[in-house]
């Protein structure tokens, strides 16, 4: 192998490697090492080289000692997490076993990539085998594993009293239901996370020097356990400001939030999307809202040869050279490439196995009582990203919108789009997020902020005037040029009709202040009544009042009733339109009352929270809100967050007021004045 690496020609090197090594994970890693060196040296790799080096799909080690090492770790008769920590530490083993020294010797001789492969394979093997192993003593191996998850993964989060026990229990149940390979990946991230030792070794009361302060903290934490831990704006969210906590304790709480973020990232695209959805929950603690909302899919990139062999043949035959990595996530990976016509484009493909993993994870979420009801919406978000044809269509459609045709904004050209591959123009330049975080000059910063303000105005104008909801206003998805912004990823945007747009804007206005909650409520409810629908399933009975009785908060958590017993009732016993309208008005008013209900401090939630609470309360009562209701909330939240972060001129309120004044009827005016 050493002699092989001294060869100058990349073709000779790779041919020699294939002669020396059998098909194995080791061969794939050696080939990748040579391809990376060639990429670094030349900037591109010729397509003929990649065509000769197809990677082994089912990777196994070819080394007998590595196989022994994997099984020794997988069936280690002791605390596996301590073994993994010992193998990755420089000091003496804490387990004090002679065999550990031999395992560590074999482990440290491996490359970093092989060490990762060994731990991932061993831990996946362990988890996959647990349920089939016989019981010894009072607990089965699987029950011991569940107990270990509770102690090692959930217990550290329990130190943060803002997270309720029922949420932690649901997190544990969801984790135990996802595929063993995903469990293993998350566990390894948790075991080896730099924060883990801090979280597991320090209790919330340590390092507080002031005895009186320590006693006060214990008292307040005890009281917090009895509070609704999700109430934003109440005692919990004000805790950091109101209590005299030392810096180390605050640092630990921030570290725990950081570990939650990294564990979700390790869980793949479903976990990341779930985290982003949880960030929208109006009663999620503010720190976690910010952390979860900023989650982005991150993953180790596929190897170069693996990437090449996943490109469709019809696209590969047009490529002469594959270029460097442009970006990678849990769903898609993108490289630059040179085509036969002399042009350069960005080539993106789906990651191997991502669909199977996501399907297994979504199925696991459906088993959760708390998360199950949102699994459908989560599935749409996740599986919508697996269709790169639709992503290409979205780019082309977005280019024709008022945003894409604006003088300051441009959408990249799409060369090819199919379900598993997207080829688009390379957006050259620094991302808008990068320019704003590290501006090269004051003028560049000010000009970028001016363009961003105009971008917000264009996005919101497209919504109020054309019904286009662009909810993924991520500044990392656009680059700054001399002429403005170039957008290379527009996410999933929606189109809604004028009646839906009016209804949502009136609702947003109605929850904007205590005054508007009174004077605009009836107008908003009237618009929503005209565009909302009721749950299609009714109790199988002749009673016309069934719908009103069924669609209550008490029955909202029983979807099985809706699917198994209720569909045929609507056709056999149709309700009168006037009764349906009356029921919708009643349920919407009930939801409105719930949303604006003051918290324990007597404060009405802020407008953004009121709006989300209203949407959730209405859905809980069986009212299906207009398409785009949640997407509008995300769009506005993105705009407001960027306005606050970069001190931009506000555009949302003015756009809403102008639109509603222009479209207000005489009856609505009279109702408001009344």
ABEGO torsion letter per residue (X at the ends): XAAAAABABAAAAAAAAAAABBBBAAAAAAAAAAAAAAAAAAGBBBAAAAAABBBBABBBBABAAAAAAAAAAAABBBBAAAAAAAAABABBBAAGBAAAAAAAAAAAABBAAAAAAAAAAAAAAAAAAAAABBBBEABBAAAAAAAAAAAAAAAAAAABAABBAAAAAAAAAAAAABBAAAAAAAAAAAAABAAAAAAAABBAABGBABAAAAAAAAAAAAAAAABBAABBGBAAAAAAAABBBBAAAAAAAAAAAAAAAAAAAAAEAAAAAAAAAAAABAABBAAAAAAAAABBBBBBBBBAAAAAAABBAAAAAABABBBBBABBBAABBBBBBBBAAGBBBBBBBBBBGAAAAAAAAAAAAAABAAAAAAAAAAAAAAAAAABAAAAAAAAAAAAABAAAABAABBBBBBABBBAABBBBBBBBEBBAAAAAABBABAAAAAAAAAAAAAAAAAAAAAAAAAGBBBABBBAAABBBBAAEBBBABAEBBBBBBAAAAAAAAAAAAAAABAAAAAAAAAAAAAAAAAABBBBABBBBBABAAAAAAABBAAAAABAAAAAAAAAAAAAABBBBAAAAAAAAAAAAAAAAAAAABBBAAGBBBBAAAAAAAAAAAAAAAGBBBBBGAAAAAAAAAAAAAAAAAAGBBBAAAAAAAAAAAAABBAAAAAAAAX
